[in-house]
Amino acid sequence: MVNTDAAFLIDAEPSVLQVAVGRPQSNPAGTYENTGIEKLPQSHIDVLAPGPNYGDGSGVVGDTIGDDKHHGGADKAVYAFAREELDFWEGELGRELVYGSFGENITTAGVKWSEVYIGQRVSIGSAELEVSVPRTPCATFAAWLDEKGWVKRFAQRGDCGSYFRVITAGRIRPLDEVRFGPVPEHGVTMGEAFAAKLGDKDAARKVFDAGVLPGHHHEQLGRLLN
């Protein structure tokens, strides 16, 4: 049963609009050779849990990871972004943004990802996912969109979408319902974790004290606070 009173739901039927995988292409930022940021639509995606570390590949079968020093692995297995946020940025940028424009594997409707909770379980199709860590906007993202000051603008908006771990491997298709599990007791949202990662010390204290981010993400907040 979907809790339609939850703050992160913005209509009664959160669902998948598109699923996509990245194909290797030349990196417009030049920081590494190839990128998979352009996501191309598919009839379905199969998701599974990759190894624990960056460089262990995507959790989406057939998806390209270009920057294997900062992407891939268990905590960044699958990435989702909201169509509603793409619509917002269309208005801001004055240009069309098709599904997958922000490098997402799953484009959703009806979910405000900044308001979901770190560690919350999400069932889509036959897969079970878990909200994991924020996205950090990077040079490749900025070069891909070719917008001046893009990293700062995206950060100020405060909605980075959501990375997921794969708890149960499965298949996800367009029109699949997005079903949320119970809210974790710590109450830390993705938006708060994103703000913390970007240097907001009040948010960092809350997220650090809750201990909800894994490994070096947690250690990074500790260094900020110290």
VOPAGU-2260 file (C-alpha; in pm, 1 decimal, decimal comma):
REM VOPAGU-2260
SITE   aa  ch    i         X         Y         Z
SITE  MET   A    0       0,0       0,0       0,0
SITE  VAL   A    1     139,9     340,0     -98,3
SITE  ASN   A    2     125,0     606,5     171,4
SITE  THR   A    3     -23,5     894,8     -26,0
SITE  ASP   A    4      26,8    1132,4     269,4
SITE  ALA   A    5     405,9    1097,6     252,8
SITE  ALA   A    6     587,4    1422,7     172,6
SITE  PHE   A    7     788,2    1266,1    -108,7
SITE  LEU   A    8     479,2    1168,0    -309,2
SITE  ILE   A    9     340,6    1437,7    -534,7
SITE  ASP   A   10      56,6    1238,4    -684,8
SITE  ALA   A   11    -128,0     919,2    -596,6
SITE  GLU   A   12      47,2     685,1    -839,9
SITE  PRO   A   13     426,9     714,4    -840,9
SITE  SER   A   14     551,5     527,9   -1144,2
SITE  VAL   A   15     827,8     472,3   -1397,1
SITE  LEU   A   16     813,2     671,7   -1719,4
SITE  GLN   A   17    1130,2     545,4   -1885,6
SITE  VAL   A   18    1422,2     311,7   -1822,2
SITE  ALA   A   19    1755,2     361,0   -1993,9
SITE  VAL   A   20    2117,7     254,4   -2023,2
SITE  GLY   A   21    2427,7     450,6   -2117,0
SITE  ARG   A   22    2637,8     375,7   -2422,9
SITE  PRO   A   23    3004,7     477,8   -2434,8
SITE  GLN   A   24    3081,6     805,5   -2605,8
SITE  SER   A   25    3357,9    1063,4   -2593,8
SITE  ASN   A   26    3357,0    1257,6   -2267,1
SITE  PRO   A   27    3284,2    1625,5   -2341,3
SITE  ALA   A   28    3465,0    1733,8   -2024,5
SITE  GLY   A   29    3785,6    1554,0   -2122,5
SITE  THR   A   30    3848,8    1445,8   -1764,2
SITE  TYR   A   31    3847,7    1079,8   -1873,3
SITE  GLU   A   32    3808,3     916,0   -2212,1
SITE  ASN   A   33    3449,6     790,4   -2232,8
SITE  THR   A   34    3124,2     856,9   -2054,1
SITE  GLY   A   35    2789,0     682,2   -2028,0
SITE  ILE   A   36    2595,5     992,3   -1917,9
SITE  GLU   A   37    2370,3     984,6   -2223,8
SITE  LYS   A   38    2104,7     728,5   -2135,9
SITE  LEU   A   39    1911,8     564,8   -2418,8
SITE  PRO   A   40    1558,2     427,5   -2369,9
SITE  GLN   A   41    1496,0      55,0   -2334,4
SITE  SER   A   42    1190,2    -168,0   -2314,2
SITE  HIS   A   43    1319,3    -282,5   -1974,7
SITE  ILE   A   44    1630,4    -287,5   -1757,5
SITE  ASP   A   45    1761,9    -573,2   -1547,8
SITE  VAL   A   46    1923,4    -467,3   -1221,6
SITE  LEU   A   47    2158,5    -656,5    -992,2
SITE  ALA   A   48    2401,1    -581,6    -709,7
SITE  PRO   A   49    2754,2    -505,9    -834,6
SITE  GLY   A   50    3063,1    -535,7    -616,8
SITE  PRO   A   51    3109,7    -298,1    -324,5
SITE  ASN   A   52    3355,1     -52,0    -476,1
SITE  TYR   A   53    3367,0     219,3    -739,3
SITE  GLY   A   54    3489,5      49,3   -1053,3
SITE  ASP   A   55    3276,1    -259,5    -992,4
SITE  GLY   A   56    3036,2    -149,7   -1263,1
SITE  SER   A   57    2675,7     -40,4   -1287,5
SITE  GLY   A   58    2387,9    -223,6   -1126,5
SITE  VAL   A   59    2204,8    -197,8   -1458,0
SITE  VAL   A   60    2294,5    -469,6   -1706,0
SITE  GLY   A   61    2453,7    -318,2   -2017,7
SITE  ASP   A   62    2497,6      28,1   -1866,1
SITE  THR   A   63    2826,0     211,8   -1927,4
SITE  ILE   A   64    3026,8     363,0   -1641,1
SITE  GLY   A   65    3292,7     600,2   -1772,7
SITE  ASP   A   66    3436,2     746,0   -1451,7
SITE  ASP   A   67    3505,5     428,1   -1256,6
SITE  LYS   A   68    3690,2     621,2    -984,5
SITE  HIS   A   69    3369,4     790,4    -869,4
SITE  HIS   A   70    3080,8     585,4   -1008,5
SITE  GLY   A   71    2943,6     234,4   -1002,4
SITE  GLY   A   72    2957,7     -17,0    -723,1
SITE  ALA   A   73    2696,1    -120,4    -470,5
SITE  ASP   A   74    2608,3     225,3    -336,5
SITE  LYS   A   75    2568,7     379,0    -683,9
SITE  ALA   A   76    2414,1      84,3    -862,4
SITE  VAL   A   77    2106,3     253,3   -1012,8
SITE  TYR   A   78    2015,9     621,6   -1052,9
SITE  ALA   A   79    1667,6     776,1   -1068,2
SITE  PHE   A   80    1551,2    1128,3   -1142,2
SITE  ALA   A   81    1205,5    1285,8   -1151,0
SITE  ARG   A   82    1032,1    1403,3   -1467,0
SITE  GLU   A   83     894,3    1689,8   -1259,3
SITE  GLU   A   84    1249,4    1813,2   -1196,6
SITE  LEU   A   85    1332,2    1784,0   -1566,5
SITE  ASP   A   86    1022,9    1997,0   -1631,6
SITE  PHE   A   87    1146,7    2256,1   -1381,9
SITE  TRP   A   88    1484,6    2273,4   -1553,2
SITE  GLU   A   89    1323,6    2296,8   -1895,7
SITE  GLY   A   90    1163,4    2619,2   -1775,8
SITE  GLU   A   91    1486,5    2746,1   -1623,5
SITE  LEU   A   92    1707,3    2661,4   -1919,7
SITE  GLY   A   93    1458,7    2729,1   -2198,5
SITE  ARG   A   94    1528,1    2400,4   -2375,5
SITE  GLU   A   95    1381,5    2053,8   -2407,3
SITE  LEU   A   96    1510,1    1788,3   -2170,9
SITE  VAL   A   97    1413,9    1440,0   -2281,9
SITE  TYR   A   98    1394,7    1144,9   -2042,9
SITE  GLY   A   99    1749,1    1045,4   -1946,6
SITE  SER   A  100    1887,8    1398,1   -1993,6
SITE  PHE   A  101    2043,0    1399,4   -1646,7
SITE  GLY   A  102    2199,9    1057,2   -1686,4
SITE  GLU   A  103    1927,1     867,7   -1503,6
SITE  ASN   A  104    1854,4     498,1   -1550,7
SITE  ILE   A  105    1497,7     547,3   -1427,6
SITE  THR   A  106    1282,3     852,9   -1495,8
SITE  THR   A  107     988,7     870,9   -1256,5
SITE  ALA   A  108     660,9    1052,9   -1215,2
SITE  GLY   A  109     498,0    1134,9    -883,2
SITE  VAL   A  110     803,3    1128,5    -655,1
SITE  LYS   A  111    1004,3    1414,3    -504,9
SITE  TRP   A  112    1336,5    1239,1    -452,1
SITE  SER   A  113    1479,2    1504,9    -221,7
SITE  GLU   A  114    1213,8    1404,4      34,2
SITE  VAL   A  115    1271,8    1028,1      36,6
SITE  TYR   A  116    1475,0     884,9     322,3
SITE  ILE   A  117    1823,8     742,0     319,6
SITE  GLY   A  118    1798,5     365,8     361,2
SITE  GLN   A  119    1431,5     351,9     260,7
SITE  ARG   A  120    1335,2      48,1      55,1
SITE  VAL   A  121    1173,4     100,5    -285,5
SITE  SER   A  122    1011,5    -178,4    -488,8
SITE  ILE   A  123     985,7    -133,9    -865,1
SITE  GLY   A  124     883,1    -417,5   -1094,0
SITE  SER   A  125    1038,3    -735,5    -961,4
SITE  ALA   A  126    1335,8    -549,4    -806,8
SITE  GLU   A  127    1381,2    -417,6    -455,8
SITE  LEU   A  128    1610,6    -116,9    -419,7
SITE  GLU   A  129    1735,1      88,9    -126,3
SITE  VAL   A  130    1790,7     466,2    -125,9
SITE  SER   A  131    2166,3     503,0     -78,9
SITE  VAL   A  132    2373,7     816,5    -144,4
SITE  PRO   A  133    2335,5    1157,2    -312,2
SITE  ARG   A  134    2464,9    1242,4    -653,7
SITE  THR   A  135    2750,4    1493,0    -662,4
SITE  PRO   A  136    2732,8    1711,6    -975,7
SITE  CYS   A  137    3055,7    1691,2   -1172,6
SITE  ALA   A  138    3243,2    1837,6   -1469,7
SITE  THR   A  139    3107,0    1572,9   -1706,8
SITE  PHE   A  140    2748,5    1659,1   -1609,1
SITE  ALA   A  141    2819,2    2029,8   -1668,6
SITE  ALA   A  142    2990,9    1969,4   -2002,7
SITE  TRP   A  143    2714,5    1733,4   -2114,1
SITE  LEU   A  144    2448,0    2001,0   -2057,0
SITE  ASP   A  145    2677,0    2280,9   -2179,6
SITE  GLU   A  146    2532,7    2530,8   -1931,0
SITE  LYS   A  147    2746,1    2798,9   -1766,3
SITE  GLY   A  148    2770,1    2760,0   -1388,6
SITE  TRP   A  149    2570,1    2438,1   -1404,9
SITE  VAL   A  150    2721,9    2258,6   -1104,5
SITE  LYS   A  151    2640,1    2551,0    -872,8
SITE  ARG   A  152    2288,5    2592,4   -1011,4
SITE  PHE   A  153    2207,8    2223,6    -979,6
SITE  ALA   A  154    2344,6    2216,3    -625,1
SITE  GLN   A  155    2140,2    2519,7    -519,9
SITE  ARG   A  156    1819,4    2356,2    -641,5
SITE  GLY   A  157    1872,5    2083,9    -381,3
SITE  ASP   A  158    1716,3    1787,1    -561,0
SITE  CYS   A  159    1981,3    1546,1    -689,1
SITE  GLY   A  160    1757,8    1249,7    -764,5
SITE  SER   A  161    1855,4     928,0    -590,1
SITE  TYR   A  162    2114,8     655,2    -615,2
SITE  PHE   A  163    2012,1     306,4    -505,6
SITE  ARG   A  164    2159,2     -17,9    -387,2
SITE  VAL   A  165    2004,8    -332,0    -534,1
SITE  ILE   A  166    1862,6    -549,6    -257,1
SITE  THR   A  167    1680,6    -795,5    -483,0
SITE  ALA   A  168    1775,5    -831,9    -848,4
SITE  GLY   A  169    1492,8    -794,3   -1095,4
SITE  ARG   A  170    1344,8    -632,6   -1402,9
SITE  ILE   A  171    1205,5    -278,9   -1427,2
SITE  ARG   A  172     984,9    -151,1   -1708,7
SITE  PRO   A  173     811,2     172,9   -1800,7
SITE  LEU   A  174     472,7     205,8   -1625,1
SITE  ASP   A  175     588,0      -2,6   -1327,6
SITE  GLU   A  176     457,7     129,1    -996,1
SITE  VAL   A  177     709,4     274,2    -749,9
SITE  ARG   A  178     626,8     137,2    -404,0
SITE  PHE   A  179     788,4     265,6     -85,8
SITE  GLY   A  180     869,2      76,7     231,0
SITE  PRO   A  181     856,6     216,7     586,2
SITE  VAL   A  182    1031,1     541,1     671,4
SITE  PRO   A  183    1353,1     474,6     868,4
SITE  GLU   A  184    1353,2     607,6    1224,5
SITE  HIS   A  185    1652,9     837,2    1168,6
SITE  GLY   A  186    1444,5    1068,9     948,4
SITE  VAL   A  187    1733,4    1182,9     724,7
SITE  THR   A  188    1615,8    1275,3     375,9
SITE  MET   A  189    1805,8    1261,9      49,3
SITE  GLY   A  190    1783,6    1640,8      30,0
SITE  GLU   A  191    1953,8    1674,0     368,5
SITE  ALA   A  192    2223,2    1426,7     270,1
SITE  PHE   A  193    2282,8    1619,0     -53,4
SITE  ALA   A  194    2313,4    1949,0     134,2
SITE  ALA   A  195    2553,1    1784,4     380,2
SITE  LYS   A  196    2774,1    1648,4     102,1
SITE  LEU   A  197    2791,7    1994,6     -50,6
SITE  GLY   A  198    2913,4    2157,6     270,5
SITE  ASP   A  199    2608,2    2259,8     475,6
SITE  LYS   A  200    2742,1    2205,7     827,3
SITE  ASP   A  201    2403,4    2193,4    1000,2
SITE  ALA   A  202    2287,5    1924,0     760,1
SITE  ALA   A  203    2624,4    1751,2     788,1
SITE  ARG   A  204    2594,1    1729,7    1166,3
SITE  LYS   A  205    2249,5    1571,3    1143,4
SITE  VAL   A  206    2354,2    1322,9     875,3
SITE  PHE   A  207    2685,0    1239,4    1045,4
SITE  ASP   A  208    2523,4    1184,9    1385,3
SITE  ALA   A  209    2263,6     956,8    1227,2
SITE  GLY   A  210    2540,7     747,8    1068,3
SITE  VAL   A  211    2332,3     673,1     761,4
SITE  LEU   A  212    2589,2     717,4     483,7
SITE  PRO   A  213    2836,1     439,7     405,8
SITE  GLY   A  214    3215,2     436,8     422,9
SITE  HIS   A  215    3398,0     733,2     280,8
SITE  HIS   A  216    3073,6     934,0     245,4
SITE  HIS   A  217    3041,5     931,0     624,6
SITE  GLU   A  218    3412,6     999,3     671,8
SITE  GLN   A  219    3391,4    1297,7     435,2
SITE  LEU   A  220    3129,2    1455,8     660,4
SITE  GLY   A  221    3349,4    1394,4     962,3
SITE  ARG   A  222    3633,7    1583,9     796,0
SITE  LEU   A  223    3398,3    1871,4     713,0
SITE  LEU   A  224    3280,9    1896,7    1071,6
SITE  ASN   A  225    3634,3    1883,6    1209,5
